[in-house]
Amino acid sequence: MEVAIKWIMSEASEFKRGDFLKATIFGVCGLVTVGLGIPAIAYVISPTRQATQTEVWIRVGAVSKVEVGTPTLFKVKIQRTTGWIVNEEELSFYVLTENGRDYIVLSNICTHLGCRVRWIADQEQFFCPCHNGVFDKVGNVVSGPPPKPLNRFVVKIEDNELYILGS
């Protein structure tokens, strides 16, 4: 009887020893997985969290450069970050003021197919050469295929500098 009890106890202690080794291996593997997994998840998710910026004001230029009564073309270089990619692009805007205090900023991109429009001073109209789209001085469609007026931007002036709200 005593031999049977010793045999049962030795079997039980070996069983527990095996469970302990399994638990230790699973524990170490779990720690390694968590240790590598959390930084990997943070690396993948961080660009999407950075993309939720609130307001971005883009400096267009000095208000003194805007001619009264004539749309004035401004070109601005900006950097956009998408995830890990940084792109530099040039944006163009037409700025119009009739009184030197109130400003309208229009995109120079046609709302039809995205071609660049240009100001024709002697006709006092914007013209899109791709499909003969025509816009008036404030960006409204006069003729042609464009479905809507030129896009406008929210404007603010600080220290005689013109800014538009971008995204």
C-alpha positions in Angstrom: 0.0 0.0 0.0 2.8 2.3 0.9 4.4 1.7 -2.5 1.2 2.5 -4.3 0.9 5.8 -2.4 4.5 6.7 -3.3 3.8 5.8 -6.9 0.7 8.0 -7.0 2.6 10.9 -5.3 5.4 10.6 -7.7 3.0 10.6 -10.7 1.2 13.6 -9.2 4.4 15.5 -8.8 5.6 14.8 -12.3 2.2 15.9 -13.6 2.4 19.1 -11.8 6.0 19.6 -13.0 4.8 19.2 -16.6 2.0 21.6 -16.1 4.4 24.1 -14.6 6.7 23.8 -17.7 3.7 24.3 -20.0 2.5 27.3 -18.1 6.0 28.8 -18.1 6.3 28.3 -21.9 2.9 29.8 -22.6 3.6 32.7 -20.2 6.9 33.5 -21.9 5.3 33.3 -25.3 2.5 35.5 -24.2 4.9 38.1 -22.8 6.8 38.1 -26.1 3.6 38.4 -28.1 2.4 41.3 -26.0 5.8 42.9 -26.0 6.0 42.9 -29.8 2.3 43.2 -30.5 1.5 46.5 -28.6 4.3 48.5 -30.4 3.3 47.0 -33.7 -0.4 48.0 -33.2 0.7 51.5 -32.1 2.9 51.8 -35.2 0.0 50.9 -37.5 -2.7 53.0 -35.8 -0.6 56.2 -35.0 -0.9 57.7 -38.5 -4.7 57.5 -38.4 -4.8 59.2 -35.1 -2.5 62.0 -36.3 -4.7 62.6 -39.3 -7.5 64.1 -37.2 -6.3 67.6 -37.1 -8.7 70.4 -36.3 -8.1 73.6 -38.2 -5.2 74.2 -40.6 -4.8 77.8 -41.8 -2.7 78.2 -44.9 -0.9 81.5 -45.5 -1.7 82.8 -48.9 0.2 86.1 -48.9 0.1 89.8 -48.1 -3.1 91.6 -48.6 -1.1 94.5 -50.2 -0.5 92.3 -53.2 -4.2 91.9 -54.0 -5.3 94.4 -56.7 -8.7 96.0 -56.0 -11.3 94.8 -58.5 -9.1 92.3 -60.2 -8.6 88.6 -59.2 -5.0 88.1 -58.3 -3.4 84.7 -58.6 -1.4 83.4 -55.5 0.6 80.2 -55.5 1.4 78.4 -52.2 3.6 75.4 -51.5 2.3 73.2 -48.7 3.3 69.8 -47.2 0.7 67.2 -46.6 1.4 64.1 -44.5 -0.6 61.0 -45.2 0.4 58.2 -42.8 4.2 58.1 -43.3 4.3 59.8 -46.7 5.0 63.5 -46.9 4.1 65.2 -50.2 4.8 68.8 -51.2 2.3 70.3 -53.5 1.6 73.7 -55.0 -1.8 75.2 -54.6 -3.1 78.2 -56.6 -5.9 80.6 -55.6 -7.5 83.7 -57.0 -8.1 86.4 -54.5 -10.6 89.2 -55.2 -11.5 92.3 -53.2 -13.7 95.2 -54.4 -13.1 97.4 -51.4 -9.8 96.4 -49.8 -11.5 95.0 -46.7 -13.6 92.0 -47.8 -11.8 89.2 -49.7 -13.0 86.3 -51.7 -10.6 83.4 -52.3 -11.5 81.1 -55.2 -9.9 77.8 -56.3 -8.4 77.9 -59.7 -9.6 74.3 -60.4 -12.6 73.9 -62.7 -15.5 72.1 -61.1 -16.1 70.1 -64.3 -13.1 67.9 -64.7 -10.4 69.6 -62.5 -8.6 71.6 -65.2 -6.9 74.9 -64.2 -8.9 78.0 -64.9 -7.3 81.4 -65.8 -8.4 84.9 -65.5 -9.1 86.7 -68.8 -8.9 90.4 -67.9 -10.4 92.0 -71.0 -13.5 89.7 -70.7 -13.6 89.9 -66.9 -14.1 86.1 -66.7 -12.4 82.9 -65.7 -11.9 80.5 -68.6 -11.3 76.8 -68.5 -9.6 75.8 -71.7 -10.4 72.1 -71.5 -14.1 72.2 -72.3 -14.8 76.0 -72.6 -16.1 76.4 -69.1 -16.7 80.1 -68.3 -17.0 81.6 -64.8 -17.7 85.2 -63.8 -15.6 87.4 -61.5 -16.9 85.8 -58.3 -16.7 82.2 -59.6 -20.3 81.6 -60.7 -20.9 79.5 -63.9 -21.6 81.6 -67.0 -21.5 78.9 -69.6 -20.1 75.5 -70.5 -20.3 72.1 -68.7 -19.1 73.0 -65.2 -21.9 71.8 -62.8 -21.2 74.3 -60.0 -19.3 77.5 -59.2 -15.6 77.6 -58.4 -14.9 76.5 -54.8 -14.5 79.2 -52.2 -12.4 79.2 -49.1 -13.0 80.6 -45.6 -10.7 83.7 -45.2 -9.1 85.4 -42.3 -6.6 88.3 -42.1 -4.0 88.6 -39.4 -1.2 91.2 -39.5 -2.0 92.1 -43.1 -1.6 88.5 -44.2 -4.3 86.5 -45.9 -5.0 83.0 -44.6 -7.5 80.4 -45.8 -8.9 77.4 -44.0 -7.5 74.2 -45.5 -7.8 70.6 -44.7 
